[in-house]
Amino acid sequence: MSSLARRITSRLQRRQVPAVRSHSSLTRAWRPAPAAVGLSSKCRQWKRPMSTETHEFKAETKKLLDIVAKSLYTDKEVFIRELISNASDACEKLRFLQGSSQIKETNDSDLPLQITLSVSEKDRKFVIEDSGIGMTHDQLVEHLGTIAKSGSLDYVQSGESDASKIIGQFGVGFYSTFVVADKVEVYTKISDKEKGEQGLLWSSDGSGSFTVTEVDDVQRGTRIELTLKDDATEFSKLANVKKAAQKFSSFIDFPLYVKEDGEPEPVNKQEALWLKSSASEDQHTEFFRFLSGTSYGQPYYTLMYQTDAPLSIKSCFYLPDPDNAPSRMFTKDPEIGVSLHSRRVMVKKHADGIIPKWLHWMKGVVDCEDMPMNISRENMQDTRLMEKLSMAVVRRVLRFLGQQAKKDPEKYAKFFKGYSYYLKAGVIEDKEGNFSRHKDDILKLLRFECSNKDKDELISLEDYIEMSVDGQQNIYYFTCPDRQTALSSPYMEQFVKRQRNVLLMYEDIDEFVVNAIEGFKDKKFISVDSADKDFELDLDKPEEDGKKEKELSNDEQNELEKFIKGVLKEKVQEVKFSSRLVSSPAIVTSIITPHMRKMMKTLMAGKENDGMGNIPMTLEISPHHDIITTLHAIHKANEPVARIAVEQLFDTACIAAGTLDDPRVLMSRLNKVLEMFVYQGAGFDYAKGEYTKILDAEPATASTTEASKAEPEKKEAPKESTSKFEEVKS
């Protein structure tokens, strides 16, 4: 033994051993200095330890470690988020103590506040170090040896076995390191010089005990060194760690570096803009491009939202240019463009649960200090907290849009045209999943064309109510392919005649929206093509033109209704006379609107029985239209013509409603109508079934025609020389 060794041994034997805590033992031993991954050459080797204490983990901590060791995680990389968050907190605490002059003299005062990551693939090492507040001996034992918060203790004692519900919620994120590490070593030195300058090493393999050792040449702050498990070696690869660091630390308020080839390279260059009270347009543009992952483009609308009630929220939202609105064809399951942070650290990259799917195109950041950082991104613990945060954020965005719509209607109109589908989908999704909590705010944002304004000029529902006639209790709308079709539709005749305003809805989703909301500001939505509705026709009666029109009596109406029902049979449930028609002879109505019927038919396409044929239809006819009055006059005397006319009348009404599935079924009947005109022009009398005059080129014998075959019995020829068809038409 050398003389130096003998002197040291003699001193150790004479030295009095201090008392230690229960469950600990004091050992003295020499050990080789471990390699210090990522440290400067000055600190490349640790000196020999001066003393080592061995402690047993508390029983509840042992249970927690056992849960962590046995749990399966969807995202193992989350331990990097936890360690970065802890390092940021340590730097923040030191900055606060220094700023409030609570630390008179700081260890390593020339060391800047920063965080550094480094790896060694060869040695399966992952290292993170910060120059923050550091820990004393007692803090090291207390913070890393026991569960600090009672919430964690209660949770563990409750018998739960899912670590993903513990890590991040109760402040024990440090233990997530044991998911990926066989051994964890923590080197630390307190920042306050008055509390000491001695470096300490905390070490454990997570099996039930840990050691605390005094060491020299430790810089201020905390350095955590992980020896990775065989199934977690991907975290010793520089590319993986750098990607995770960028993912979780874009907005940490301290410089974060990753060592590449021994040189620190900055990772988090982007400033946490949402924490500022204001920012310039250029700053917002740069941040928007950062969030969008592009080098071009500007936000169409920008919203910075900060509040302390009901939660502490700091956020920034960007609504992209409507010219770049996402196509619905390629967004079947879109990702939310807003990320969730807690104290600058990202909790969820895609904040589903906070931002609804119908706002997925919005970019931004929500930072909520009340939000726990959970190890599992798929499961957030406090559902009520999530709902409260979502309610506050979404409501603020919607009301911001409402303000912008009033401030600059033209600019908002362009925005709405780009994102109208998503706002309308929001009405439906909000009802299905959120009890329509945002219904009123969304409805105020909707815009439609109307019959009393020019093409492409949009109005809000509030504008429509202001334009309504006195006493009007309904909001009238019409779902149709385009404006021209709408204004020429028989369903619109009464409204056009009265100049009654009607909302024109061109998108398929509009019908579902109306059915979801039912009303707006105590006004009911009524479709102009619906059946058995009060259209308030007495409110604004049009002026009489003085022209008297022939109208069928009640007995004649009943007689014709019976005849038409006998011809159409199961095609219609009911035939009735209606006062809603002006210039058209007939329309079809149903318990669902024709547009909804058509959409349901499309949705059920390919199924053997789509059920559409079982939905009853009503044929409504005008009592004073020439075709109807003439039809009554010939339905007995010229039944073949009357029967063909009834079927054509019904098909024409179906065409107007857009419910005729296949127009090719009309071909045979249209040919028959053409034949009737040609034969009648040639002098054929359908009432007698023979020609009443001979032409130079007499057509085929009438007895061979389909019309004469369809005639139930031979009619006596009238005394007049003209055909019955001509006589009635005149």
C-alpha atoms as one frame of an Amber mdcrd trajectory, in Angstrom:
protein
   0.000   0.000   0.000   1.331   3.442  -0.906   2.021   6.080   1.735  -0.854
   8.246   0.378  -3.287   5.379   0.741  -2.106   4.656   4.269  -2.613   8.296
   5.309  -6.138   8.391   3.869  -7.048   5.115   5.538  -5.797   6.396   8.865
  -7.880   9.564   8.569 -10.990   7.644   7.657 -10.599   5.379  10.663 -10.235
   8.356  13.006 -13.184  10.194  11.478 -16.488   9.932  13.357 -19.307   8.520
  11.213 -22.354  10.848  11.203 -25.802   9.484  11.975 -27.932   8.652   8.931
 -31.618   8.154   8.386 -33.465   4.919   8.805 -33.287   2.452   5.903 -29.793
   3.736   5.014 -26.245   2.575   5.524 -22.930   4.356   5.125 -20.294   2.744
   2.984 -16.841   3.930   2.008 -15.246   2.575  -1.130 -13.044   3.525  -4.000
 -14.554   3.473  -7.465 -13.182   4.418 -10.882 -14.325   7.724 -12.307 -17.076
   7.216 -14.919 -16.967   8.844 -18.340 -18.917  12.080 -18.349 -20.847  12.074
 -21.579 -21.211  15.496 -23.102 -19.253  17.470 -20.477 -16.355  19.793 -21.149
 -12.819  18.463 -21.057 -12.343  20.168 -17.722 -15.051  17.950 -16.181 -14.340
  14.877 -18.316 -13.522  12.693 -15.273 -15.285  12.606 -11.912 -13.058  12.443
  -8.860 -13.392   9.664  -6.337 -16.488   9.816  -4.100 -16.068  11.053  -0.586
 -19.090   9.219   0.930 -22.033   7.120  -0.188 -25.429   6.702   1.466 -27.823
   3.934   0.540 -31.537   4.587   0.998 -34.596   2.447   0.527 -37.427   3.884
  -1.505 -40.597   4.446   0.436 -43.200   1.726   0.017 -45.469   3.867  -2.157
 -42.531   4.859  -4.369 -41.589   1.220  -4.816 -45.122   0.520  -5.941 -44.985
   3.423  -8.362 -41.689   2.186  -9.813 -43.162  -1.279 -10.190 -46.135   0.197
 -12.085 -43.808   2.157 -14.358 -41.573  -0.847 -15.031 -44.488  -3.068 -16.028
 -46.531  -0.551 -18.010 -46.652  -0.439 -21.785 -46.528   3.020 -23.331 -47.717
   4.172 -26.689 -45.025   6.855 -26.618 -41.813   6.039 -24.802 -40.258   9.296
 -25.978 -42.497  11.130 -23.516 -39.758  10.842 -20.859 -37.837  13.447 -22.894
 -40.756  15.827 -22.530 -40.833  15.263 -18.761 -37.118  15.844 -18.344 -37.099
  18.956 -20.537 -40.034  20.320 -18.544 -38.247  19.681 -15.246 -35.060  21.309
 -16.577 -37.011  24.358 -17.737 -38.678  24.652 -14.321 -35.271  24.464 -12.628
 -33.934  27.309 -14.764 -37.090  29.330 -14.204 -36.823  28.934 -10.424 -33.220
  30.125 -10.420 -34.073  33.118 -12.581 -36.896  34.037 -10.203 -34.710  33.724
  -7.082 -31.988  35.781  -8.691 -34.442  38.428  -9.844 -36.001  38.693  -6.391
 -32.536  38.838  -4.739 -33.224  35.741  -2.660 -29.828  34.340  -3.670 -26.936
  36.559  -2.671 -24.169  34.561  -4.316 -24.588  31.978  -7.068 -22.370  28.998
  -7.739 -20.788  29.084 -11.215 -22.200  32.581 -11.708 -20.727  32.820 -15.196
 -22.757  29.795 -16.370 -25.777  30.884 -18.516 -29.248  29.436 -17.998 -29.591
  26.689 -20.609 -30.439  23.046 -21.246 -28.238  20.580 -23.135 -28.934  17.100
 -24.492 -26.278  14.612 -25.555 -26.114  10.921 -26.427 -23.650   8.081 -26.833
 -24.934   5.311 -29.070 -21.932   3.144 -28.259 -22.531   3.272 -24.494 -26.369
   3.384 -24.735 -26.365   6.747 -22.968 -28.850   9.599 -22.901 -27.876  12.734
 -20.984 -29.756  15.941 -20.180 -28.229  18.726 -18.109 -29.444  22.136 -17.032
 -27.795  25.073 -15.272 -30.813  25.744 -13.074 -31.398  25.803  -9.362 -29.972
  22.361  -8.512 -30.653  20.403  -5.314 -29.202  20.020  -1.841 -28.657  16.646
  -0.189 -31.990  16.762   1.631 -33.866  17.909  -1.463 -32.311  15.125  -3.495
 -33.448  12.482  -1.024 -36.871  14.049  -0.553 -37.710  14.831  -4.193 -36.345
  11.683  -5.803 -36.878   9.218  -2.965 -40.528   9.819  -2.095 -43.731  10.807
  -3.876 -43.904  14.505  -3.182 -47.613  15.142  -3.590 -50.442  13.555  -1.670
 -52.420  13.132  -4.908 -49.864  10.656  -6.165 -49.858   8.788  -2.885 -53.640
   8.546  -2.838 -53.610   7.379  -6.424 -51.054   4.646  -5.830 -52.819   3.486
  -2.671 -56.086   3.245  -4.614 -54.755   0.198  -6.423 -54.442   1.684  -9.898
 -51.939  -0.018 -12.181 -51.821   2.366 -15.154 -48.763   4.601 -14.947 -49.983
   6.746 -17.832 -52.571   8.186 -15.452 -49.931   9.142 -12.888 -46.930  10.471
 -14.795 -47.397  14.128 -15.630 -50.481  14.595 -13.489 -49.041  14.504  -9.994
 -45.535  15.842 -10.627 -43.696  12.528 -10.754 -42.568  12.703 -14.383 -38.988
  11.958 -13.353 -39.920   8.308 -12.797 -40.785   7.961 -16.487 -37.028   7.553
 -17.004 -37.284   4.009 -15.643 -39.469   3.103 -18.618 -36.401   3.324 -20.857
 -33.411   3.089 -18.489 -31.761   0.255 -16.585 -29.908   2.792 -14.489 -30.497
   6.468 -13.705 -27.788   8.769 -12.360 -28.473  12.345 -11.274 -25.551  14.729
 -10.724 -26.517  18.012  -9.050 -25.172  21.071  -7.249 -27.261  23.705  -5.546
 -27.151  27.197  -7.050 -27.159  29.076  -3.730 -23.574  29.263  -2.491 -24.732
  29.728   1.096 -26.366  26.270   1.001 -23.187  24.589  -0.169 -20.858  23.941
  -3.030 -20.659  20.147  -2.805 -21.687  18.094  -5.827 -23.944  15.082  -5.307
 -24.736  11.923  -7.253 -28.100  10.165  -6.932 -28.131   6.707  -8.513 -30.676
   3.887  -8.803 -31.672   0.994 -11.014 -35.280   1.273  -9.852 -35.182  -2.031
  -7.985 -35.991  -0.636  -4.543 -33.104   1.493  -3.325 -30.958   4.431  -4.349
 -27.614   5.862  -3.338 -26.507   9.417  -2.701 -22.804  10.095  -3.124 -20.689
  13.210  -2.697 -18.693  13.986  -5.829 -16.481  16.818  -7.025 -16.290  18.792
 -10.252 -20.074  19.072 -10.689 -21.419  22.218 -12.325 -24.366  24.153 -10.981
 -27.728  22.643 -11.848 -28.717  19.061 -12.576 -27.393  16.451 -14.951 -29.360
  13.254 -15.575 -27.584  10.329 -17.222 -29.585   7.312 -18.385 -28.172   3.919
 -19.249 -30.814   2.762 -21.703 -32.521  -0.617 -21.828 -31.958  -2.871 -24.815
 -35.439  -2.081 -26.188 -34.927   1.687 -25.856 -31.618   2.166 -27.649 -33.289
   4.410 -30.225 -32.944   7.202 -27.669 -29.177   6.953 -27.871 -29.367   7.970
 -31.539 -28.808  11.634 -32.216 -31.470  11.999 -34.928 -34.236  10.550 -32.746
 -33.360  12.673 -29.747 -33.067  15.835 -31.809 -36.479  15.218 -33.374 -38.064
  14.631 -29.962 -36.374  17.741 -28.545 -37.751  19.859 -31.380 -41.159  18.337
 -30.880 -41.428  18.991 -27.153 -39.381  22.137 -26.645 -40.072  24.555 -29.466
 -41.158  27.207 -27.004 -39.076  26.564 -23.868 -38.020  29.957 -22.551 -34.354
  28.951 -22.264 -31.830  27.948 -24.909 -31.884  24.211 -25.577 -28.960  22.549
 -27.325 -28.245  19.096 -28.696 -24.576  18.196 -28.928 -23.511  17.100 -32.388
 -19.862  16.027 -32.781 -19.108  17.661 -29.454 -20.563  21.029 -30.455 -23.872
  22.332 -29.069 -26.455  23.056 -31.749 -29.518  25.161 -30.852 -32.893  23.443
 -31.139 -35.638  25.796 -29.941 -35.117  28.925 -31.983 -38.802  29.891 -32.146
 -40.076  32.364 -29.571 -43.214  31.577 -27.554 -45.251  34.314 -29.195 -48.526
  33.500 -27.421 -47.021  34.533 -24.076 -46.561  38.115 -25.265 -49.186  40.770
 -24.745 -48.774  41.878 -28.369 -46.739  41.076 -31.468 -46.011  42.653 -34.824
 -47.537  41.493 -38.101 -44.149  40.144 -39.218 -43.811  38.122 -36.017 -47.260
  36.631 -36.515 -46.451  35.767 -40.126 -43.218  34.054 -39.115 -44.947  32.123
 -36.320 -47.825  31.113 -38.611 -45.363  29.738 -41.140 -43.555  27.869 -38.373
 -46.799  26.229 -37.218 -47.834  25.458 -40.796 -44.441  23.999 -41.674 -44.116
  26.231 -44.732 -41.940  29.124 -45.833 -44.788  31.127 -47.380 -48.278  32.373
 -46.668 -49.874  34.802 -44.246 -52.718  34.321 -41.758 -56.086  35.667 -42.887
 -57.191  36.349 -39.309 -55.040  36.476 -36.162 -56.317  36.112 -32.598 -54.293
  36.372 -29.391 -56.348  35.271 -26.401 -55.185  35.505 -22.788 -57.302  35.115
 -19.677 -57.066  34.030 -16.045 -60.672  32.915 -15.679 -62.106  30.331 -15.756
 -58.617  28.939 -16.447 -55.186  30.430 -16.927 -55.015  30.457 -20.721 -52.496
  32.008 -23.064 -53.124  31.261 -26.716 -52.598  32.384 -30.266 -54.736  31.329
 -33.243 -54.347  31.771 -36.986 -57.076  31.277 -39.574 -55.483  30.519 -42.961
 -56.409  32.231 -46.201 -59.733  30.852 -47.540 -58.081  30.418 -50.946 -56.041
  27.671 -49.273 -58.940  26.087 -47.412 -58.545  22.294 -47.183 -60.465  20.179
 -49.658 -63.046  17.875 -48.098 -62.007  15.144 -50.527 -58.615  14.803 -48.855
 -59.521  15.434 -45.223 -61.360  12.286 -44.198 -59.667  12.133 -40.795 -57.837
  15.446 -40.432 -55.362  16.276 -37.690 -56.025  19.234 -35.417 -53.760  22.147
 -36.327 -53.629  23.555 -32.784 -51.223  22.143 -30.192 -51.741  22.023 -26.439
 -48.993  23.261 -24.126 -48.580  23.627 -20.401 -46.060  26.237 -19.261 -44.436
  26.260 -22.718 -43.998  22.472 -22.811 -46.053  20.652 -25.432 -48.580  18.225
 -23.971 -50.311  17.236 -27.224 -49.224  18.099 -30.738 -52.809  17.803 -31.989
 -55.182  19.159 -29.365 -58.200  16.999 -30.129 -60.553  17.185 -27.185 -59.830
  20.911 -26.997 -60.333  21.954 -30.617 -63.246  20.208 -32.409 -62.706  18.450
 -35.729 -64.643  21.058 -37.670 -61.978  23.625 -36.712 -59.058  21.348 -37.591
 -57.812  23.788 -40.254 -57.079  26.461 -37.658 -53.415  26.832 -36.612 -52.209
  27.898 -33.208 -51.120  27.119 -29.664 -53.110  26.843 -26.442 -51.057  27.076
 -23.253 -52.955  26.264 -20.063 -51.035  26.280 -16.803 -53.851  24.296 -15.162
 -53.461  21.445 -17.647 -51.539  18.392 -16.377 -48.878  16.868 -18.613 -49.882
  13.272 -19.069 -47.468  10.614 -20.227 -50.078   9.173 -22.567 -51.136  11.598
 -25.265 -54.213   9.505 -26.000 -55.668   9.926 -22.525 -56.033  13.171 -20.645
 -56.985  12.719 -17.003 -59.351  15.529 -16.122 -62.244  15.455 -18.586 -64.013
  18.343 -16.882 -60.897  20.468 -17.189 -60.649  19.579 -20.875 -64.284  20.514
 -21.457 -63.885  23.808 -19.624 -60.772  24.677 -21.623 -62.418  23.681 -24.913
 -65.538  25.687 -24.120 -63.549  28.835 -23.352 -61.254  28.603 -26.378 -63.855
  27.683 -29.032 -66.303  30.300 -27.790 -63.618  32.984 -27.991 -62.701  31.995
 -31.570 -66.331  32.037 -32.711 -67.048  35.397 -31.125 -63.870  36.792 -32.646
 -65.148  35.753 -36.074 -68.475  37.390 -35.298 -66.665  40.643 -34.510 -64.670
  40.435 -37.732 -67.853  39.820 -39.743 -69.331  43.088 -38.467 -66.055  44.989
 -38.794 -65.401  44.039 -42.428 -68.345  42.138 -44.010 -66.680  41.849 -47.400
 -63.532  40.268 -45.992 -65.591  37.896 -43.875 -67.758  36.933 -46.867 -64.626
  35.677 -48.614 -63.604  33.772 -45.502 -67.040  32.189 -45.215 -67.050  30.985
 -48.805 -63.831  29.100 -48.118 -64.840  27.588 -44.780 -68.652  27.504 -44.950
 -68.829  23.714 -45.012 -66.797  23.369 -41.807 -68.843  25.954 -39.916 -72.046
  24.213 -40.990 -70.595  20.855 -39.981 -69.840  22.491 -36.644 -73.561  23.042
 -36.053 -74.238  19.331 -36.506 -71.212  18.060 -34.568 -71.823  20.540 -31.764
 -75.331  19.170 -31.333 -74.241  15.543 -31.420 -71.201  15.812 -29.149 -71.533
  19.043 -27.201 -75.257  19.548 -26.496 -75.349  22.515 -28.936 -73.379  24.732
 -26.538 -71.939  26.760 -29.411 -75.066  26.744 -31.599 -75.974  30.419 -31.297
 -72.404  31.598 -31.893 -72.033  29.424 -35.003 -75.423  30.371 -36.445 -74.483
  34.041 -36.313 -71.541  33.241 -38.591 -73.565  31.513 -41.326 -74.292  33.342
 -44.565 -76.690  32.549 -47.424 -77.996  34.024 -50.650 -81.631  35.072 -50.641
 -84.343  35.642 -53.227 -84.611  39.399 -52.628 -80.901  40.157 -53.078 -78.581
  39.920 -56.038 -76.615  36.824 -56.935 -73.518  36.173 -54.739 -74.712  38.696
 -52.148 -74.805  36.939 -48.760 -76.858  37.773 -45.696 -76.829  36.471 -42.128
 -79.784  34.975 -40.275 -79.996  38.180 -38.266 -80.192  40.166 -41.525 -83.002
  37.901 -42.738 -85.062  38.536 -39.609 -84.616  42.287 -40.017 -85.813  42.028
 -43.652 -88.892  39.951 -42.779 -92.425  41.343 -43.060 -94.168  42.438 -39.881
 -95.551  39.527 -37.936 -93.549  36.864 -39.798 -92.757  34.001 -37.411 -90.878
  31.719 -39.800 -87.562  31.727 -41.612 -88.255  30.392 -45.106 -85.549  28.540
 -46.978 -85.156  26.483 -50.128 -82.433  23.909 -50.729 -81.721  23.793 -54.441
 -78.837  23.326 -56.904 -78.564  26.978 -57.951 -80.330  30.319 -57.972 -81.943
  29.973 -61.405 -83.486  26.614 -60.498 -84.766  28.046 -57.239 -86.476  31.113
 -58.676 -88.147  29.108 -61.465 -89.394  26.387 -59.124 -93.167  26.014 -58.570
 -92.477  25.884 -54.832 -91.270  29.489 -54.956 -94.229  30.945 -56.876 -96.164
  32.320 -53.911 -93.026  33.810 -52.366 -91.841  35.434 -55.579 -95.322  36.860
 -56.200 -95.381  38.371 -52.703 -91.679  39.357 -52.822 -91.335  37.363 -49.608
 -87.650  36.780 -48.860 -86.418  33.151 -48.978 -82.954  31.894 -48.032 -81.381
  29.937 -50.893 -79.223  27.030 -49.764 -77.043  25.327 -52.344 -74.947  22.842
 -50.319 -76.141  19.338 -49.468 -75.197  19.845 -45.827 -77.620  22.769 -45.484
 -80.660  20.526 -45.079 -78.971  18.632 -42.248 -77.979  21.904 -40.591 -81.556
  23.181 -40.608 -82.850  19.906 -39.201 -80.219  20.094 -36.444 -81.038  23.617
 -35.279 -84.813  23.832 -35.927 -84.930  27.548 -35.159 -83.051  30.791 -34.594
 -84.109  33.516 -32.149 -87.575  31.993 -31.662 -88.110  31.763 -35.431 -88.815
  28.377 -36.977 -87.168  27.201 -40.186 -89.737  26.259 -42.836 -88.789  24.797
 -46.202 -90.854  26.179 -49.079 -91.139  22.671 -50.537 -92.421  21.066 -47.334
 -95.936  19.718 -46.879 -98.709  20.845 -44.531 -96.903  23.922 -43.213 -98.280
  27.331 -42.382 -96.673  29.638 -44.937 -98.357  32.703 -43.399 -99.937  33.608
 -46.725-102.318  36.060 -45.018 -99.471  38.377 -43.959 -98.853  39.964 -47.338
-101.661  39.159 -49.752-100.810  40.210 -53.318-103.020  42.683 -55.177-105.717
  41.117 -57.375-105.149  41.595 -61.111-108.897  41.690 -61.835-108.743  38.625
 -64.092-111.293  35.978 -63.193-110.128  32.424 -63.367-112.317  29.391 -63.703
-112.126  27.274 -60.558-113.512  23.822 -59.893-116.284  23.473 -57.361-115.889
  21.270 -54.298-117.821  18.432 -55.928-115.723  18.689 -59.088-112.548  18.732
 -57.026-113.584  15.581 -55.145-114.453  13.878 -58.410-111.096  14.727 -60.010
-109.125  13.763 -56.850-110.728  10.309 -56.987-109.899   9.903 -60.668-106.241
  10.967 -60.278-105.763   8.690 -57.241-107.170   5.790 -59.283-104.643   6.432
 -62.058-101.538   6.914 -59.863-102.512   4.251 -57.301 -99.624   3.531 -54.874
 -97.422   6.296 -56.306 -99.172   8.810 -54.091-100.736   8.584 -50.679-103.007
  11.546 -51.211-104.247  13.923 -53.913-105.433  17.329 -52.762-106.128  20.803
 -54.079-103.829  23.549 -52.820-103.801  27.346 -52.761 -99.986  27.600 -52.696
 -99.656  27.285 -56.500 -99.731  30.307 -58.818 -98.719  29.384 -62.364 -97.937
  25.665 -62.064-100.589  22.961 -62.198 -99.111  20.604 -59.576 -96.326  19.825
 -57.101 -95.408  16.819 -54.981 -94.768  17.041 -51.218 -93.854  14.600 -48.488
 -93.083  14.315 -44.784 -89.482  14.992 -45.792 -88.515  17.676 -48.285 -87.746
  16.591 -51.852 -84.114  17.684 -51.400 -83.705  15.594 -48.259 -85.379  12.672
 -50.007 -82.892  12.953 -52.863 -79.902  13.051 -50.486 -81.133  10.053 -48.550
 -81.543   8.214 -51.830 -77.932   8.991 -52.679 -76.700   7.873 -49.256 -78.619
   4.598 -49.548 -77.421   3.936 -53.095 -76.363   0.348 -53.695 -78.614  -1.136
 -51.035 -81.248  -3.583 -52.133 -84.054  -1.709 -50.381 -83.320   1.926 -49.610
 -86.772   2.493 -48.086 -87.417   5.606 -50.165 -90.287   3.949 -52.017 -92.163
   3.535 -48.735 -92.159   7.234 -47.882 -95.645   8.549 -48.790 -95.989  11.386
 -51.305 -98.801  13.859 -51.823 -99.786  15.386 -55.152-100.978  18.952 -54.653
-102.870  20.476 -57.601-104.157  23.937 -58.387-107.988  24.291 -58.529-107.863
  27.144 -61.039-105.107  26.093 -63.451-106.248  25.538 -67.068-104.693  22.078
 -67.272-106.523  20.936 -64.135-109.906  22.357 -65.133-109.520  20.886 -68.627
-108.468  17.551 -67.147-111.725  17.446 -65.221-113.662  18.163 -68.429-112.109
  15.231 -70.353-111.557  12.641 -67.626-114.854  10.925 -68.574-115.352  11.810
 -72.208-111.739  11.184 -73.242-110.325   8.908 -70.590-107.247   7.628 -72.538
-105.970  11.176 -72.957-106.857  12.039 -69.350-104.970   9.044 -67.951-101.838
   9.888 -69.942-102.152  13.529 -68.844-102.375  12.548 -65.158 -99.235  10.430
 -65.285 -97.371  13.145 -67.160 -98.597  15.718 -64.630 -97.191  13.637 -61.772
 -93.848  13.035 -63.504 -93.490  16.725 -64.299 -94.092  17.546 -60.633 -91.423
  15.003 -59.641 -88.985  16.587 -62.081 -89.635  19.989 -60.512 -88.990  18.485
 -57.075 -85.823  16.739 -58.263 -87.056  13.350 -57.071 -87.356  11.561 -60.420
 -84.650   8.914 -60.178 -84.355   8.038 -63.856 -85.795  10.382 -66.526 -85.601
   7.579 -69.114 -88.840   6.157 -67.729 -90.571   9.139 -69.316 -89.583   8.175
 -72.854 -92.530   5.940 -73.664 -95.028   8.422 -72.226 -93.465  11.388 -74.003
 -93.648   9.433 -77.241 -97.315   8.808 -76.532 -97.921  12.542 -75.952 -96.120
  13.271 -79.219 -98.272  10.698 -80.951-101.427  12.306 -79.590-100.466  15.694
 -81.020 -99.499  14.244 -84.396-102.645  12.123 -84.716-104.874  14.932 -83.536
-103.284  17.196 -86.137-104.072  14.543 -88.733-107.782  14.638 -87.775-107.979
  11.652 -85.435-110.702  11.866 -82.766-109.650   9.982 -79.632-113.197  10.145
 -78.298-114.523   8.180 -81.313-111.351   6.264 -82.042-111.468   7.224 -85.730
-110.491   9.962 -88.159-113.052  12.667 -88.660-111.535  13.860 -91.942-109.427
  12.348 -94.714-106.004  13.852 -95.485-104.065  13.398 -98.690-101.592  11.178
 -96.900-103.714   9.349 -94.374-101.675   7.958 -91.465-101.890   4.433 -90.212
-105.301   3.078 -89.208-106.132   4.389 -85.791-107.339   1.021 -84.606-103.727
  -0.134 -84.514-102.668   2.654 -82.222-101.947   2.011 -78.607-104.412   4.696
 -77.607-107.389   2.927 -79.207-106.323  -0.343 -77.612-106.182   1.327 -74.236
-109.711   2.694 -74.686-112.003   0.750 -72.353-115.054   0.962 -74.601-116.150
   2.419 -77.913-117.412   5.958 -77.587-120.173   7.375 -79.747-118.986   9.968
 -82.223-119.965  13.490 -81.275-121.977  15.590 -83.680-119.144  18.110 -84.014
-116.635  17.605 -86.818-113.627  18.608 -84.664-111.854  16.232 -82.330-112.710
  16.152 -78.660-109.170  17.184 -77.734-109.412  20.301 -79.911-112.845  21.133
 -78.614-111.738  21.053 -74.980-108.547  23.022 -75.575-110.465  25.787 -77.328
